[in-house]
Amino acid sequence: MILYDHALWLLLAALIVDALIGDPDWLWHRLPHPVVWIGKLIALFDRLFNKTDYAPGTRKLGGVLTLLALVLGAAGIGAGIEALADKLPYGKILIVLIAAVFLAQNSLYRHVAAVRDGLLKDGLEGGRKAVSMIVGRDPKQLDEAGVSRAAIESCAENYSDGIVAPLVWFALLGLPGLIAYKAVNTADSMIGHKNEVYADFGWASARFDDLINLPASRLAGLLIALSAPLAGGSPRKSIACVLDDARKHRSPNAGWPEAAMAGALGLALAGPRIYPGYTVNDRYLNAKGRKDAKAEDIARALRVLIGCYALQVVVVTALAAFGTA
């Protein structure tokens, strides 16, 4: 198939398309985004297999079957698109455009920048409104430092699972890998919660999402550390923070990019956080760093993010050139 002969070049093109165009509002106001369709399917499985009167074992089995259906279905769709692309005169363009849809460089930058701009233009209320679009914690409980830290943490974590992980799985398995990854990641965000409703049904999706994000989270942490000088930071200090603190995070993956960002910016990230109805009492990453983050620190995190984007283009280009040499 054409994809595997040119996968990294197609990935490079998809990265460029996403960076320049992103998710155009005019398109997705008229058509449902593919992730929306994935979400509708997950919601259907939730209604069918996660009934409150089912025994815990039955709900867990339903969750396993849901995960299998999502992975196999998504991979099958990806393989079907690749097969179709083989037959079209400009099939590679179709591959590039679909891959770009599942990357989030442009949208991540815009959403994090909106928090910075909200704080600068409209003060705390503007920042709270913008940050509520990207984090689940209670915005009314956040002061300026809390809003800023939340935006920076979201920037780091979503860089890993919204950009680096799709990049990795496309490079390894093409569109089947990319679409299957997005299906699992969407399932984790919808049903992978450790509460009474989803502890059993969402167990398989949450654990599998942890597994498939392992390589991306480590790579994301490295790229963030290497980009630290763009924010006046030190790669050495960023990497040291990862080695010391990444495993303090409750997530086996989120701690790596967040600790790297904390070390790069000299900030204390994570720590206690208030969500609607409950509080998370986590330890700080880079506990000796500043806690009084400001809008300027969000701007510094965005400079690190741009550095990561540039580095991943360099890495993909080098690997593609090496592979076709």
C-alpha angles and dihedrals in degrees: 000000000000094000099067093050092055105019097129094045089051089048090052090052091048091052090052093047092049093046092051101037108015117176105335110218093215090062101044092044086063100035130037112250113245089245088059089058090048089051092051090053092049090049089053092052088047091057093045102044107023103064116155093235093057118104116252092251091052091050091049091051089049089053092051091050090047091053092048092049092049095048096044093042094048093045090048092052090049092050091048092053090049091051090050091048089055089062098045123087092232098025094140089066089058090052092049094049094048092047090050090055090062095049121085109199097119096040094046092052092047095048094049092043088053089063091051091048092045091056093046097045105031104019125226096339091053090051093047092051093050096044091051086069094063108029134050099218122109106272093199089067094054126096121196092280091048093050091048095048091047091053092048093047090049090049092055098042096043091047087063102045099026099046116006096044095050088046092052095047094046090051091050104038108008121225093338089059095043097049093042089052092051090049092053093044091051090049091051091052092049105037107007094098126129096227135109094270099049108019090103105024094045096041097098095046093048094049094044091048089053090052099049092046094056098092095041095050092054092047091047091052090052094049091048091050092050090051094050094103089067087067095041091262136126126249088211093055091044093052091045089055090051092051093047102039114017093094092052089075117095089232118073088219113027092064093067100062093032093052090046090052092046091054093043093053099034091238134134106237135183110016123130113355132182120223126179104286100000146045129228113214101197126158120255121259108228090008093187092058126097117286096190096085118177140191089273089061089055087053089052090051089052090054088053089049092053088050090053090051091052093047094051090052089052092048095047092046092049093048092046092050091046091049094053097038 
